Amino acid sequence: MSELYDVIVIGAGAAGIGAGRKLREAGARFVILEARERIGGRAQTLAVDDTPLDLGCGWLHSAEHNVLAAMAEASGFNVDRSEAPWQKQTAAHGMSGEEQAAFGRAFGAFEQRIGEEAEQDGVRAASAYLDPGGRWNALIDAVFSYISGAALDQIDARDYARYEDTGKNWRVREGYGALIAALGAGLPVELGVKVDAIDVGGAHVRVRSARGAAEARAAIIALPTSAYALLRFTPDLPEKKQAAEALPLGYAEKVHFALAEPEEFSADGHLFARTDAADTGSYHLRPLGRARIEAYFGGALAHGLAEAGVAAMADFAKQELASLLGSSFPARLTTLASTAWARDPYARGSYSYAKPGCAEARAALAAPVGNLFFAGEACSRARYSTAHGAYETGVEAAEKALAQLSPSPRA
């Protein structure tokens, strides 16, 4: 890595891949340095018995406006547009139709209060907008742990109010992680290179890792916020580390099961195990019609289960499903795969949320510093926590870097 590059991109997740594709389009001399032995970051598809299982992101959120949805189809992937399963509960299990309707009204009213009042109310946690003593508060908190990876009292209300959600959620049948990997194919990526120091004190950016040093006219940091505390900047950039600390990664984990005798359930069913507690799972039955169940956990529950290990996570899910579907039901389940993003050394969490009072930290994290540029889902004001938000910030960071490298490297 002795060449002087136009741009060094640090991180080959969705943001780094977005930056790389833009730099390649412009004809820039660049390299992407990735600590993992694969590209994709927090997007990863695992093939089990010829069935793709998404261990990371799995949904094209705000799909009709999602740049990756169109790119998926242009790349030959199949996009499934069926309704997201969490919009309704599988009949006769857990919640009656009347209860589902009541919960929907309560959740809608809660989101409406945040949307209408949060920007004017100053610093408040999202929990401030719950209906005091509301029947559905625990389940609303559970849902937010899936959305944000954290409980309502940990989340800045203004930040959540700024999140863009059209309600359209589609899937990539071959796997979202497989799509991100395909979009990164052919980019100049160096795997197994963990960057630990960045020197911006000279005319060029000097990036250091165990493999040595590399230099470029500019650099793009496309890493999760959890990585900033481990980076050494010269000169120091305390404002970046403070912004990253204000935008920690919440916790979201999955366990995938094979389901014997799946015909009992219709395709794309869904269950909440409990309505009276926030520490409960969300269960997707027969996703895309496959003989599978995907269990999803968020917040403190997800963190605890990831720390406890695969068997503990699977056992928790089986117990909750047994409470809904009968004590014999777990015998029909075979554990296929589970996640532990909370323990992953290059993630240590799933996606960012803003602590109360820290909504403006996203702009602070995204702001360029000289010839250093920043990308990642946490840098997106309205599309944080999503792969398409990450991808877009990567493209934007590359555009800013290219504009600064005037004249254009390959104009």
C-alpha positions as CSV (number, residue, x, y, z in Angstrom):
1,M,0.0,0.0,0.0
2,S,2.8,2.4,-0.9
3,E,0.8,4.2,-3.7
4,L,-0.5,7.7,-3.2
5,Y,-4.3,7.4,-3.7
6,D,-6.8,10.0,-4.5
7,V,-9.0,8.6,-1.7
8,I,-8.8,5.9,0.9
9,V,-12.1,4.6,2.1
10,I,-12.1,2.9,5.5
11,G,-14.9,0.3,5.8
12,A,-16.6,-1.9,3.2
13,G,-20.1,-1.9,4.5
14,A,-23.0,-0.3,2.6
15,A,-21.5,3.2,3.1
16,G,-18.0,2.3,1.9
17,I,-19.4,0.4,-1.1
18,G,-21.6,3.5,-2.0
19,A,-18.4,5.6,-1.8
20,G,-16.4,3.1,-3.8
21,R,-18.9,2.9,-6.6
22,K,-19.0,6.7,-6.9
23,L,-15.2,7.0,-6.9
24,R,-15.0,4.2,-9.5
25,E,-17.5,6.0,-11.7
26,A,-15.4,9.2,-11.4
27,G,-12.2,7.3,-12.3
28,A,-10.5,8.1,-9.0
29,R,-7.5,6.2,-7.7
30,F,-8.8,4.7,-4.5
31,V,-8.7,1.7,-2.2
32,I,-11.2,0.4,0.4
33,L,-9.7,-0.9,3.6
34,E,-11.9,-3.5,5.4
35,A,-11.1,-5.1,8.8
36,R,-13.3,-8.1,8.1
37,E,-12.5,-11.0,5.8
38,R,-15.6,-10.1,3.8
39,I,-17.4,-7.0,2.5
40,G,-20.9,-5.9,3.6
41,G,-20.4,-4.9,7.2
42,R,-23.7,-5.3,9.1
43,A,-25.3,-6.7,6.0
44,Q,-24.7,-10.4,5.7
45,T,-26.6,-13.3,4.0
46,L,-25.9,-16.8,5.0
47,A,-27.0,-19.7,2.7
48,V,-28.4,-22.7,4.7
49,D,-29.8,-25.6,2.8
50,D,-29.9,-23.4,-0.3
51,T,-32.1,-20.9,1.6
52,P,-30.7,-17.3,2.1
53,L,-30.9,-16.1,5.7
54,D,-30.2,-12.4,6.4
55,L,-28.2,-12.1,9.6
56,G,-28.1,-8.3,9.4
57,C,-30.4,-5.9,7.6
58,G,-33.3,-7.7,5.8
59,W,-35.8,-5.0,4.7
60,L,-35.8,-2.4,2.0
61,H,-37.4,0.3,4.3
62,S,-39.3,3.2,2.6
63,A,-39.0,0.9,-0.3
64,E,-40.6,3.1,-3.0
65,H,-37.9,5.7,-2.4
66,N,-35.1,3.3,-1.5
67,V,-32.2,3.7,-4.0
68,L,-31.2,0.1,-3.3
69,A,-34.5,-1.3,-4.4
70,A,-34.1,-0.1,-7.9
71,M,-30.4,-1.2,-7.9
72,A,-31.4,-4.6,-6.7
73,E,-33.7,-5.2,-9.7
74,A,-31.2,-3.6,-12.1
75,S,-28.6,-6.1,-10.7
76,G,-30.9,-9.1,-11.3
77,F,-32.2,-9.6,-7.8
78,N,-35.8,-10.4,-7.1
79,V,-37.6,-7.8,-4.9
80,D,-40.7,-9.1,-3.1
81,R,-43.3,-6.4,-2.5
82,S,-45.7,-8.2,-0.2
83,E,-46.8,-6.5,3.0
84,A,-44.5,-6.6,6.0
85,P,-45.7,-9.3,8.4
86,W,-45.7,-7.1,11.5
87,Q,-48.7,-5.2,10.2
88,K,-50.9,-7.9,11.5
89,Q,-50.9,-10.8,13.9
90,T,-51.5,-14.4,12.9
91,A,-55.1,-15.2,13.8
92,A,-56.0,-16.8,17.2
93,H,-52.5,-16.5,18.7
94,G,-51.6,-13.9,21.3
95,M,-53.8,-10.9,20.3
96,S,-57.4,-10.8,19.2
97,G,-58.5,-8.7,16.3
98,E,-59.9,-6.1,18.6
99,E,-56.6,-5.9,20.6
100,Q,-54.6,-5.6,17.4
101,A,-56.8,-2.7,16.3
102,A,-56.4,-1.0,19.7
103,F,-52.7,-1.4,19.7
104,G,-52.5,0.1,16.2
105,R,-54.5,3.1,17.3
106,A,-52.3,3.6,20.4
107,F,-49.1,3.3,18.4
108,G,-50.3,5.7,15.7
109,A,-51.3,8.2,18.3
110,F,-47.9,7.9,20.0
111,E,-46.1,8.5,16.7
112,Q,-48.4,11.4,15.9
113,R,-47.6,13.1,19.2
114,I,-43.9,12.8,18.6
115,G,-44.2,14.0,15.0
116,E,-46.2,17.1,15.9
117,E,-44.6,18.1,19.2
118,A,-41.0,16.9,19.5
119,E,-39.3,19.6,17.5
120,Q,-40.9,22.3,19.6
121,D,-40.5,20.6,23.0
122,G,-36.7,20.7,23.4
123,V,-34.8,17.9,24.9
124,R,-37.0,15.0,25.7
125,A,-36.8,11.2,25.5
126,A,-39.3,9.5,23.3
127,S,-40.9,7.9,26.4
128,A,-42.3,11.3,27.3
129,Y,-44.9,10.9,24.6
130,L,-46.4,7.7,25.9
131,D,-49.9,7.8,27.2
132,P,-49.5,7.8,31.0
133,G,-50.6,4.4,32.2
134,G,-51.5,3.3,28.7
135,R,-52.5,-0.3,28.1
136,W,-50.1,-0.7,25.2
137,N,-47.0,1.1,26.5
138,A,-45.0,-2.0,27.1
139,L,-45.6,-3.3,23.5
140,I,-44.8,0.1,22.1
141,D,-41.5,0.0,24.0
142,A,-40.8,-3.4,22.6
143,V,-41.5,-2.3,19.0
144,F,-39.1,0.6,19.5
145,S,-36.4,-1.8,20.7
146,Y,-36.7,-3.5,17.3
147,I,-36.8,-0.2,15.5
148,S,-34.0,1.6,17.4
149,G,-32.2,-1.2,19.3
150,A,-32.9,0.7,22.5
151,A,-35.7,1.6,24.9
152,L,-37.9,4.7,24.6
153,D,-36.3,6.4,27.5
154,Q,-32.9,6.2,25.8
155,I,-33.9,7.7,22.5
156,D,-34.1,11.4,21.6
157,A,-37.6,12.2,20.5
158,R,-36.6,14.8,17.9
159,D,-34.2,12.4,16.3
160,Y,-37.0,9.8,15.9
161,A,-39.4,12.4,14.6
162,R,-36.9,13.1,11.8
163,Y,-36.8,9.5,10.7
164,E,-38.3,8.9,7.2
165,D,-40.7,6.0,7.1
166,T,-43.2,5.6,4.3
167,G,-44.5,2.3,5.6
168,K,-43.4,0.4,2.5
169,N,-41.1,-2.5,3.4
170,W,-39.9,-4.9,0.7
171,R,-37.4,-7.8,0.7
172,V,-34.7,-9.1,-1.5
173,R,-35.5,-12.8,-2.1
174,E,-31.8,-13.7,-2.5
175,G,-30.9,-11.8,0.7
176,Y,-30.2,-8.1,1.4
177,G,-26.6,-9.0,2.4
178,A,-26.1,-10.8,-0.9
179,L,-27.2,-7.6,-2.7
180,I,-24.8,-5.4,-0.8
181,A,-22.0,-7.9,-1.5
182,A,-22.9,-7.9,-5.2
183,L,-22.8,-4.1,-5.3
184,G,-19.3,-4.2,-3.9
185,A,-18.0,-6.8,-6.3
186,G,-15.1,-5.6,-8.3
187,L,-14.2,-2.7,-6.1
188,P,-10.6,-2.5,-5.0
189,V,-11.0,-3.8,-1.4
190,E,-8.2,-4.9,0.9
191,L,-9.7,-7.3,3.4
192,G,-8.3,-8.0,6.9
193,V,-6.9,-4.5,7.2
194,K,-8.0,-2.9,10.5
195,V,-7.2,0.8,10.5
196,D,-6.1,2.0,14.0
197,A,-4.7,5.5,13.3
198,I,-5.4,8.4,10.9
199,D,-3.0,11.3,10.6
200,V,-4.4,14.4,8.9
201,G,-1.6,16.8,10.1
202,G,0.2,16.9,6.7
203,A,-0.7,17.6,3.1
204,H,-2.0,14.0,2.7
205,V,-4.0,11.7,4.9
206,R,-1.9,8.9,6.3
207,V,-3.8,5.8,7.4
208,R,-2.1,3.2,9.5
209,S,-2.8,-0.4,10.2
210,A,-0.9,-3.5,11.2
211,R,0.0,-3.9,7.5
212,G,1.7,-0.5,7.4
213,A,0.7,2.9,6.2
214,A,-1.1,4.2,3.2
215,E,-1.5,7.8,1.9
216,A,-4.1,9.6,0.0
217,R,-5.2,13.1,-0.9
218,A,-8.4,12.5,1.0
219,A,-10.0,9.8,3.1
220,I,-13.6,8.7,3.9
221,I,-14.4,7.0,7.2
222,A,-17.3,4.7,6.7
223,L,-17.4,2.9,10.0
224,P,-20.0,2.3,12.7
225,T,-20.0,4.8,15.6
226,S,-18.6,2.1,17.9
227,A,-15.3,2.1,16.0
228,Y,-14.5,5.8,16.7
229,A,-13.4,5.2,20.2
230,L,-10.7,2.8,18.9
231,L,-9.3,5.2,16.3
232,R,-6.3,7.5,17.0
233,F,-6.6,10.8,15.1
234,T,-3.6,13.1,14.7
235,P,-4.3,15.8,15.5
236,D,-7.1,14.7,17.8
237,L,-10.7,15.1,16.7
238,P,-12.6,15.1,20.0
239,E,-15.8,16.5,18.4
240,K,-16.0,13.4,16.2
241,K,-15.6,11.0,19.1
242,Q,-18.1,13.0,21.1
243,A,-20.6,12.8,18.2
244,A,-20.1,9.1,17.9
245,E,-20.6,8.6,21.6
246,A,-23.9,10.5,21.4
247,L,-25.0,8.1,18.7
248,P,-24.3,4.6,20.2
249,L,-25.3,1.4,18.4
250,G,-28.5,-0.2,19.8
251,Y,-28.9,-4.0,19.9
252,A,-30.9,-6.2,17.6
253,E,-30.4,-9.9,17.2
254,K,-31.9,-12.8,15.3
255,V,-32.2,-16.5,15.5
256,H,-33.4,-18.5,12.5
257,F,-35.2,-21.9,12.8
258,A,-36.3,-24.5,10.3
259,L,-40.0,-25.4,10.9
260,A,-41.2,-28.9,10.5
261,E,-44.8,-29.3,9.2
262,P,-45.0,-25.7,8.2
263,E,-48.4,-26.0,6.4
264,E,-50.2,-25.1,9.6
265,F,-49.2,-21.5,9.1
266,S,-49.8,-19.2,6.1
267,A,-46.9,-17.5,4.5
268,D,-45.5,-14.4,6.2
269,G,-47.4,-14.6,9.5
270,H,-46.3,-12.8,12.6
271,L,-46.6,-13.1,16.4
272,F,-45.7,-10.9,19.4
273,A,-45.1,-13.2,22.3
274,R,-46.3,-10.8,25.0
275,T,-48.1,-7.5,25.1
276,D,-47.4,-6.7,28.8
277,A,-43.6,-6.6,28.7
278,A,-41.0,-4.8,26.6
279,D,-38.5,-7.7,26.8
280,T,-40.2,-9.9,24.3
281,G,-39.5,-11.2,20.8
282,S,-41.0,-10.6,17.4
283,Y,-41.6,-13.8,15.4
284,H,-41.9,-13.9,11.6
285,L,-43.6,-17.2,10.6
286,R,-42.8,-18.7,7.2
287,P,-41.0,-15.7,5.7
288,L,-41.5,-15.6,1.9
289,G,-43.4,-18.8,2.3
290,R,-40.3,-20.8,3.4
291,A,-40.4,-23.4,6.1
292,R,-38.6,-21.1,8.5
293,I,-39.2,-18.9,11.6
294,E,-37.2,-15.8,12.2
295,A,-37.1,-14.6,15.8
296,Y,-36.1,-10.9,16.3
297,F,-35.0,-9.3,19.6
298,G,-34.2,-5.7,20.4
299,G,-32.6,-3.5,23.1
300,A,-31.5,-4.9,26.5
301,L,-33.0,-8.3,25.8
302,A,-31.1,-8.6,22.5
303,H,-27.9,-7.6,24.3
304,G,-28.4,-10.1,27.1
305,L,-29.2,-13.0,24.7
306,A,-26.2,-12.3,22.5
307,E,-24.0,-12.3,25.6
308,A,-25.6,-15.6,26.8
309,G,-24.9,-17.4,23.5
310,V,-26.7,-19.3,20.7
311,A,-28.4,-21.9,22.9
312,A,-29.8,-19.3,25.3
313,M,-31.2,-17.2,22.5
314,A,-32.8,-20.2,20.9
315,D,-34.2,-21.5,24.2
316,F,-35.7,-18.1,24.9
317,A,-37.4,-18.0,21.6
318,K,-38.7,-21.6,21.9
319,Q,-40.2,-20.8,25.3
320,E,-42.0,-17.8,24.0
321,L,-43.3,-19.7,21.0
322,A,-44.4,-22.5,23.3
323,S,-46.4,-20.1,25.4
324,L,-48.4,-19.2,22.2
325,L,-48.4,-22.4,20.2
326,G,-48.2,-25.1,22.8
327,S,-45.6,-26.9,24.8
328,S,-44.9,-29.4,22.0
329,F,-44.2,-26.7,19.4
330,P,-40.4,-26.3,20.0
331,A,-39.9,-29.9,19.0
332,R,-40.7,-28.8,15.4
333,L,-37.9,-26.3,15.4
334,T,-34.3,-26.7,14.4
335,T,-31.8,-23.9,15.0
336,L,-30.2,-22.9,11.8
337,A,-28.3,-19.7,12.6
338,S,-28.2,-16.9,15.1
339,T,-26.5,-13.5,15.4
340,A,-24.3,-11.8,18.0
341,W,-23.7,-8.3,16.7
342,A,-23.3,-7.1,20.3
343,R,-20.2,-9.2,20.5
344,D,-18.9,-8.7,17.0
345,P,-15.5,-6.9,17.4
346,Y,-16.1,-4.7,14.3
347,A,-19.7,-3.7,15.1
348,R,-20.4,-4.1,18.9
349,G,-24.0,-3.3,18.1
350,S,-26.5,-3.1,15.3
351,Y,-27.6,0.4,14.3
352,S,-27.4,3.9,15.8
353,Y,-29.9,5.9,17.9
354,A,-29.4,9.4,19.4
355,K,-29.3,9.8,23.1
356,P,-31.8,12.4,24.5
357,G,-30.5,15.8,23.6
358,C,-28.2,14.5,20.9
359,A,-30.2,14.7,17.7
360,E,-27.8,17.2,16.2
361,A,-24.9,14.8,16.7
362,R,-25.7,13.2,13.3
363,A,-24.8,16.5,11.5
364,A,-21.7,16.9,13.7
365,L,-20.5,13.4,12.8
366,A,-21.1,13.8,9.1
367,A,-19.3,17.2,8.8
368,P,-16.0,17.1,6.8
369,V,-12.8,18.0,8.5
370,G,-10.3,19.2,6.0
371,N,-9.6,16.3,3.6
372,L,-11.4,13.8,5.9
373,F,-14.9,12.9,5.1
374,F,-17.5,10.8,7.0
375,A,-20.2,8.3,6.1
376,G,-22.4,5.6,7.6
377,E,-26.0,5.2,8.6
378,A,-25.4,7.3,11.8
379,C,-24.5,10.3,9.5
380,S,-28.0,10.3,7.9
381,R,-30.5,12.7,9.4
382,A,-33.6,10.9,8.2
383,R,-32.5,7.5,7.0
384,Y,-30.2,6.4,9.9
385,S,-30.3,2.7,10.9
386,T,-30.8,1.6,7.3
387,A,-28.6,0.2,4.6
388,H,-29.9,2.7,2.0
389,G,-29.2,5.6,4.4
390,A,-25.6,4.3,4.8
391,Y,-25.2,3.8,1.1
392,E,-26.4,7.4,0.3
393,T,-24.0,8.9,2.8
394,G,-21.2,7.0,1.2
395,V,-22.1,8.5,-2.2
396,E,-22.4,11.9,-0.7
397,A,-19.0,11.7,1.1
398,A,-17.4,10.6,-2.2
399,E,-18.9,13.5,-4.1
400,K,-17.6,15.9,-1.5
401,A,-14.1,14.4,-1.6
402,L,-14.1,14.5,-5.4
403,A,-15.2,18.1,-5.4
404,Q,-12.3,19.0,-3.1
405,L,-9.8,17.1,-5.4
406,S,-9.9,19.8,-8.0
407,P,-9.4,19.3,-10.9
408,S,-11.2,16.0,-11.0
409,P,-8.7,13.1,-10.8
410,R,-10.0,11.6,-14.0
411,A,-12.1,14.4,-15.6
